Amino acid sequence: MSPCTLADCRALDVRDPLRPLRELFAVPEGLIYLDGNSLGVLPRATPARVARAVEHEWGRGLIGSWNDAGWVDLPARVGDKIARLIGARPGEVVATDSTSVNLFKVLSAALSLCAQDAPERRVIVSERSNFPTDLYIAEALCKERGCTLRLVDAETLPQALGPDVAVLMLTHVNYRTGAMHDMAGVTAAAHAAGALVVWDLAHSAGAVPVDLQAAGADFAVGCGYKYLNGGPGAPAFVWVHPAHADRFWQPLAGWWGHATPFAFTPDYRPAPGISRYLCGTQPILSLIALECGVDAVLAAQDHGGMPALRQKSLDLTDLFIALVEARCAGHGLTLVTPREHARRGSQVCLARGDGAYAIVQALIARGVVGDFRAGDGAGGHPDILRFGLTPLYIGYEDVWHAVEHLREVLETEAWRQPEFNRKQAVT
Ligand SMILES: *Cc1c(COP(=O)(O)O)cnc(C)c1O
């Protein structure tokens, strides 16, 4: 798409088949929210649904609501809905715990599989630029199991898959750069090298098409509060290929993963399939809010589904890139996100040598919410301005105004004001 005018952007919004979906979200008036990749917008249906759960299901139904309101089935029911977005079948996904905790479960199961099938394989390979919690969890597990975590750059991944590798653990769409792996190609290469593959779909589920079955993946986890709009700290999800699901206990063998939790037997007997990946009692109110968020994504099925969402996401990110290059040239911004569609998630990341944090703060003060991700301070990774473009509720005109605000902040150097340069706890 070539750089266009405000009028062109408005015309694109009028023609957008996904435009009605914006009404499903309570986007605050006057705000251009480009951070749905960190915390998705509140769906309009959520407050009333959660209030009903509090007042009626908890307030009146009390303990009976585990059966009567279907609380007991929520992890599997929400999991089945998420399965539709990631190429998994019904009964293969549960919504539960956090991404970090679920990663611990599946990495542990993957290492157990290898310990039995190929005990000489004792290395987990991941990308140095992976989201840190993923690396920390892997590091902790390696310590416990006497394994090694090998961190490489994306370009050297193929060479890193030696005969000692048990597991390749990757995040499908990189949180810092928006670069997307070829899931099927990477999975096939890892399998050819004898390794299992764990995919983190935190920046993929609900944002880009994912087909775990077609890719032949082994394990996957993902996040509920980003593109699935489940609310702060929403439960995450976990998928295990059915061929692996029954082979091992996951290590957090709590009673909700037991075959018969209400038999209260002293010994653990894992439930069949993905159910054993539950641990303790679920946060029911949060699961109910997550279901509303997933339903809002699934509403796109009536408007062209994931292919339409993907096309709009690419159109929005193309437009954002083209406008930044046309209107913010000469201000030291470098595009970090791949231009190639097949390698791009649903965000645009711009690097800048100085002022990145303050520029983001100055934009937020103008009602354009993106976020800042710190570089390594050594020149390897620069500081990044990150803009998530959620096709469910972001329009073309939003992109136009966001880039105009960015241009003004850069041209006026408004970001140099002291109030924009004070770091807060959460960036
Ligand atoms: C957001 C994100 C997480 C978050 O993990 P939590 O356990 O929910 O805090 C983990 N991994 C990746 C790749 C993420 O993008």
PDBQT file of the ligand as one rigid body, heavy atoms in Angstrom, charges set to zero:
ROOT
HETATM    1  C1  LIG A 501       3.454 -12.141  27.378  1.00  0.00    +0.000 C 
HETATM    2  C2  LIG A 501       4.366 -13.304  27.317  1.00  0.00    +0.000 A 
HETATM    3  C3  LIG A 501       4.504 -14.165  28.409  1.00  0.00    +0.000 A 
HETATM    4  C4  LIG A 501       3.791 -13.844  29.682  1.00  0.00    +0.000 C 
HETATM    5  O1  LIG A 501       3.920 -14.831  30.636  1.00  0.00    +0.000 OA
HETATM    6  P1  LIG A 501       3.097 -14.730  31.984  1.00  0.00    +0.000 P 
HETATM    7  O2  LIG A 501       3.401 -15.996  32.675  1.00  0.00    +0.000 OA
HETATM    8  O3  LIG A 501       1.656 -14.542  31.630  1.00  0.00    +0.000 OA
HETATM    9  O4  LIG A 501       3.560 -13.525  32.734  1.00  0.00    +0.000 OA
HETATM   10  C5  LIG A 501       5.332 -15.264  28.271  1.00  0.00    +0.000 A 
HETATM   11  N1  LIG A 501       5.979 -15.506  27.132  1.00  0.00    +0.000 NA
HETATM   12  C6  LIG A 501       5.869 -14.688  26.053  1.00  0.00    +0.000 A 
HETATM   13  C7  LIG A 501       6.605 -14.990  24.803  1.00  0.00    +0.000 C 
HETATM   14  C8  LIG A 501       5.066 -13.559  26.121  1.00  0.00    +0.000 A 
HETATM   15  O5  LIG A 501       4.973 -12.738  25.088  1.00  0.00    +0.000 OA
ENDROOT
TORSDOF 0
